[in-house]
Amino acid sequence: MMKVVSIFFSLVLLMACNDGTTDRSGVDTQLYLGDGDHQPLIVAFGGGDGGNGWTSDRVKDKREQLIAKGYAFLAVGYFGTAQSPGTLDRISLDAIHDAILSVANHRKIDRNKIALLGVSKGAELALLLASHFEDISCVVAMAPSHCVFPAHTFMASTSSWTYQGEEVPFVPMTWGAVPAAIQHDLLSAFSIMLKDTEAVEKAAIRVEDIKGSIFLLSAKNDEQWPSTPMSLAAMERLAKNNFPYPYHHVAIDGGHFEVFDHFDSVYHFLDQNFPADL
């Protein structure tokens, strides 16, 4: 999810920070198409290590399986590529959404069927995007958070995201979490940050505003952040608000990256709730 050097204390990231004048609206996209017409679009986001991870050979089998099922697949790099901002800091949700819609206008894509697939920080992004834009009809969030965390800058004093030019509320990096982060104990650092219940409530992703089905796949032994408790909090929020669309949570017995070993559950959820017409 997050390479330690890219979290909160990297001098490289400090040098990448600026006075706010740098354009943070660039988006890196790579589209993979099947042969059919009216293909539903699956938009995939990687985690906090940046780049466009869904274009890599590591996940080629998963990309190709989705395409074989009849989906178009859009890999998105939202920071850390030549076309996108260098740092995960105040990334524009609007710019990402605009990039998705631009691709969805392709003649072979059904722009009325858009699903988001995110892993780790990308799962936070997927849930957040869908909660703000009504044209997203399905979300698959793997090892997700239920709230927004800070930008990956030296001081962690800004949001990871913006919406309509304003920073999205986030859970701040507290002094109490600093020692754990310095010791590379990310799970403890995030757990300490989550004790600020008032900040968590303000930064909570309004999953109840999503206009479509939701699947959360978490890791009980997550060593990066507490994805299972955070997923349970999101599920509780959905139930409390009488969420009208299908939603489901699977917690695996494994670590953060082991969610990739359970991709069959992703295929199953999509087959049931976001099917492609072959």
Secondary structure as a PSIPRED ss2 file (coil, helix, strand):
# PSIPRED VFORMAT (PSIPRED V4.0)

   1 M C   1.000  0.000  0.000
   2 M C   1.000  0.000  0.000
   3 K C   1.000  0.000  0.000
   4 V H   0.000  1.000  0.000
   5 V H   0.000  1.000  0.000
   6 S H   0.000  1.000  0.000
   7 I C   1.000  0.000  0.000
   8 F C   1.000  0.000  0.000
   9 F C   1.000  0.000  0.000
  10 S C   1.000  0.000  0.000
  11 L H   0.000  1.000  0.000
  12 V H   0.000  1.000  0.000
  13 L H   0.000  1.000  0.000
  14 L H   0.000  1.000  0.000
  15 M H   0.000  1.000  0.000
  16 A H   0.000  1.000  0.000
  17 C C   1.000  0.000  0.000
  18 N C   1.000  0.000  0.000
  19 D C   1.000  0.000  0.000
  20 G C   1.000  0.000  0.000
  21 T C   1.000  0.000  0.000
  22 T C   1.000  0.000  0.000
  23 D C   1.000  0.000  0.000
  24 R C   1.000  0.000  0.000
  25 S C   1.000  0.000  0.000
  26 G C   1.000  0.000  0.000
  27 V C   1.000  0.000  0.000
  28 D E   0.000  0.000  1.000
  29 T E   0.000  0.000  1.000
  30 Q E   0.000  0.000  1.000
  31 L E   0.000  0.000  1.000
  32 Y E   0.000  0.000  1.000
  33 L C   1.000  0.000  0.000
  34 G C   1.000  0.000  0.000
  35 D C   1.000  0.000  0.000
  36 G C   1.000  0.000  0.000
  37 D C   1.000  0.000  0.000
  38 H C   1.000  0.000  0.000
  39 Q E   0.000  0.000  1.000
  40 P E   0.000  0.000  1.000
  41 L E   0.000  0.000  1.000
  42 I E   0.000  0.000  1.000
  43 V E   0.000  0.000  1.000
  44 A E   0.000  0.000  1.000
  45 F E   0.000  0.000  1.000
  46 G C   1.000  0.000  0.000
  47 G C   1.000  0.000  0.000
  48 G C   1.000  0.000  0.000
  49 D C   1.000  0.000  0.000
  50 G C   1.000  0.000  0.000
  51 G C   1.000  0.000  0.000
  52 N C   1.000  0.000  0.000
  53 G H   0.000  1.000  0.000
  54 W H   0.000  1.000  0.000
  55 T H   0.000  1.000  0.000
  56 S C   1.000  0.000  0.000
  57 D H   0.000  1.000  0.000
  58 R H   0.000  1.000  0.000
  59 V H   0.000  1.000  0.000
  60 K H   0.000  1.000  0.000
  61 D H   0.000  1.000  0.000
  62 K H   0.000  1.000  0.000
  63 R H   0.000  1.000  0.000
  64 E H   0.000  1.000  0.000
  65 Q H   0.000  1.000  0.000
  66 L H   0.000  1.000  0.000
  67 I H   0.000  1.000  0.000
  68 A H   0.000  1.000  0.000
  69 K C   1.000  0.000  0.000
  70 G C   1.000  0.000  0.000
  71 Y C   1.000  0.000  0.000
  72 A E   0.000  0.000  1.000
  73 F E   0.000  0.000  1.000
  74 L E   0.000  0.000  1.000
  75 A E   0.000  0.000  1.000
  76 V E   0.000  0.000  1.000
  77 G E   0.000  0.000  1.000
  78 Y C   1.000  0.000  0.000
  79 F C   1.000  0.000  0.000
  80 G C   1.000  0.000  0.000
  81 T C   1.000  0.000  0.000
  82 A C   1.000  0.000  0.000
  83 Q C   1.000  0.000  0.000
  84 S C   1.000  0.000  0.000
  85 P C   1.000  0.000  0.000
  86 G C   1.000  0.000  0.000
  87 T C   1.000  0.000  0.000
  88 L C   1.000  0.000  0.000
  89 D C   1.000  0.000  0.000
  90 R C   1.000  0.000  0.000
  91 I E   0.000  0.000  1.000
  92 S E   0.000  0.000  1.000
  93 L H   0.000  1.000  0.000
  94 D H   0.000  1.000  0.000
  95 A H   0.000  1.000  0.000
  96 I H   0.000  1.000  0.000
  97 H H   0.000  1.000  0.000
  98 D H   0.000  1.000  0.000
  99 A H   0.000  1.000  0.000
 100 I H   0.000  1.000  0.000
 101 L H   0.000  1.000  0.000
 102 S H   0.000  1.000  0.000
 103 V H   0.000  1.000  0.000
 104 A H   0.000  1.000  0.000
 105 N C   1.000  0.000  0.000
 106 H C   1.000  0.000  0.000
 107 R C   1.000  0.000  0.000
 108 K C   1.000  0.000  0.000
 109 I E   0.000  0.000  1.000
 110 D E   0.000  0.000  1.000
 111 R E   0.000  0.000  1.000
 112 N E   0.000  0.000  1.000
 113 K E   0.000  0.000  1.000
 114 I E   0.000  0.000  1.000
 115 A E   0.000  0.000  1.000
 116 L E   0.000  0.000  1.000
 117 L E   0.000  0.000  1.000
 118 G E   0.000  0.000  1.000
 119 V E   0.000  0.000  1.000
 120 S C   1.000  0.000  0.000
 121 K H   0.000  1.000  0.000
 122 G H   0.000  1.000  0.000
 123 A H   0.000  1.000  0.000
 124 E H   0.000  1.000  0.000
 125 L H   0.000  1.000  0.000
 126 A H   0.000  1.000  0.000
 127 L H   0.000  1.000  0.000
 128 L H   0.000  1.000  0.000
 129 L H   0.000  1.000  0.000
 130 A H   0.000  1.000  0.000
 131 S H   0.000  1.000  0.000
 132 H H   0.000  1.000  0.000
 133 F C   1.000  0.000  0.000
 134 E C   1.000  0.000  0.000
 135 D C   1.000  0.000  0.000
 136 I C   1.000  0.000  0.000
 137 S C   1.000  0.000  0.000
 138 C E   0.000  0.000  1.000
 139 V E   0.000  0.000  1.000
 140 V E   0.000  0.000  1.000
 141 A E   0.000  0.000  1.000
 142 M E   0.000  0.000  1.000
 143 A C   1.000  0.000  0.000
 144 P C   1.000  0.000  0.000
 145 S C   1.000  0.000  0.000
 146 H C   1.000  0.000  0.000
 147 C E   0.000  0.000  1.000
 148 V C   1.000  0.000  0.000
 149 F C   1.000  0.000  0.000
 150 P E   0.000  0.000  1.000
 151 A C   1.000  0.000  0.000
 152 H C   1.000  0.000  0.000
 153 T C   1.000  0.000  0.000
 154 F C   1.000  0.000  0.000
 155 M C   1.000  0.000  0.000
 156 A C   1.000  0.000  0.000
 157 S C   1.000  0.000  0.000
 158 T C   1.000  0.000  0.000
 159 S E   0.000  0.000  1.000
 160 S C   1.000  0.000  0.000
 161 W E   0.000  0.000  1.000
 162 T E   0.000  0.000  1.000
 163 Y E   0.000  0.000  1.000
 164 Q C   1.000  0.000  0.000
 165 G C   1.000  0.000  0.000
 166 E E   0.000  0.000  1.000
 167 E E   0.000  0.000  1.000
 168 V C   1.000  0.000  0.000
 169 P C   1.000  0.000  0.000
 170 F C   1.000  0.000  0.000
 171 V C   1.000  0.000  0.000
 172 P C   1.000  0.000  0.000
 173 M C   1.000  0.000  0.000
 174 T C   1.000  0.000  0.000
 175 W H   0.000  1.000  0.000
 176 G H   0.000  1.000  0.000
 177 A H   0.000  1.000  0.000
 178 V H   0.000  1.000  0.000
 179 P H   0.000  1.000  0.000
 180 A H   0.000  1.000  0.000
 181 A H   0.000  1.000  0.000
 182 I H   0.000  1.000  0.000
 183 Q C   1.000  0.000  0.000
 184 H C   1.000  0.000  0.000
 185 D C   1.000  0.000  0.000
 186 L H   0.000  1.000  0.000
 187 L H   0.000  1.000  0.000
 188 S H   0.000  1.000  0.000
 189 A H   0.000  1.000  0.000
 190 F H   0.000  1.000  0.000
 191 S H   0.000  1.000  0.000
 192 I H   0.000  1.000  0.000
 193 M H   0.000  1.000  0.000
 194 L C   1.000  0.000  0.000
 195 K C   1.000  0.000  0.000
 196 D C   1.000  0.000  0.000
 197 T H   0.000  1.000  0.000
 198 E H   0.000  1.000  0.000
 199 A H   0.000  1.000  0.000
 200 V H   0.000  1.000  0.000
 201 E H   0.000  1.000  0.000
 202 K H   0.000  1.000  0.000
 203 A H   0.000  1.000  0.000
 204 A E   0.000  0.000  1.000
 205 I C   1.000  0.000  0.000
 206 R C   1.000  0.000  0.000
 207 V H   0.000  1.000  0.000
 208 E H   0.000  1.000  0.000
 209 D H   0.000  1.000  0.000
 210 I C   1.000  0.000  0.000
 211 K C   1.000  0.000  0.000
 212 G C   1.000  0.000  0.000
 213 S E   0.000  0.000  1.000
 214 I E   0.000  0.000  1.000
 215 F E   0.000  0.000  1.000
 216 L E   0.000  0.000  1.000
 217 L E   0.000  0.000  1.000
 218 S E   0.000  0.000  1.000
 219 A E   0.000  0.000  1.000
 220 K C   1.000  0.000  0.000
 221 N C   1.000  0.000  0.000
 222 D C   1.000  0.000  0.000
 223 E C   1.000  0.000  0.000
 224 Q C   1.000  0.000  0.000
 225 W C   1.000  0.000  0.000
 226 P C   1.000  0.000  0.000
 227 S H   0.000  1.000  0.000
 228 T H   0.000  1.000  0.000
 229 P H   0.000  1.000  0.000
 230 M H   0.000  1.000  0.000
 231 S H   0.000  1.000  0.000
 232 L H   0.000  1.000  0.000
 233 A H   0.000  1.000  0.000
 234 A H   0.000  1.000  0.000
 235 M H   0.000  1.000  0.000
 236 E H   0.000  1.000  0.000
 237 R H   0.000  1.000  0.000
 238 L H   0.000  1.000  0.000
 239 A H   0.000  1.000  0.000
 240 K H   0.000  1.000  0.000
 241 N C   1.000  0.000  0.000
 242 N C   1.000  0.000  0.000
 243 F C   1.000  0.000  0.000
 244 P C   1.000  0.000  0.000
 245 Y C   1.000  0.000  0.000
 246 P C   1.000  0.000  0.000
 247 Y E   0.000  0.000  1.000
 248 H E   0.000  0.000  1.000
 249 H E   0.000  0.000  1.000
 250 V E   0.000  0.000  1.000
 251 A E   0.000  0.000  1.000
 252 I E   0.000  0.000  1.000
 253 D C   1.000  0.000  0.000
 254 G C   1.000  0.000  0.000
 255 G C   1.000  0.000  0.000
 256 H H   0.000  1.000  0.000
 257 F H   0.000  1.000  0.000
 258 E H   0.000  1.000  0.000
 259 V H   0.000  1.000  0.000
 260 F H   0.000  1.000  0.000
 261 D H   0.000  1.000  0.000
 262 H H   0.000  1.000  0.000
 263 F H   0.000  1.000  0.000
 264 D H   0.000  1.000  0.000
 265 S H   0.000  1.000  0.000
 266 V H   0.000  1.000  0.000
 267 Y H   0.000  1.000  0.000
 268 H H   0.000  1.000  0.000
 269 F H   0.000  1.000  0.000
 270 L H   0.000  1.000  0.000
 271 D H   0.000  1.000  0.000
 272 Q H   0.000  1.000  0.000
 273 N H   0.000  1.000  0.000
 274 F C   1.000  0.000  0.000
 275 P C   1.000  0.000  0.000
 276 A C   1.000  0.000  0.000
 277 D C   1.000  0.000  0.000
 278 L C   1.000  0.000  0.000
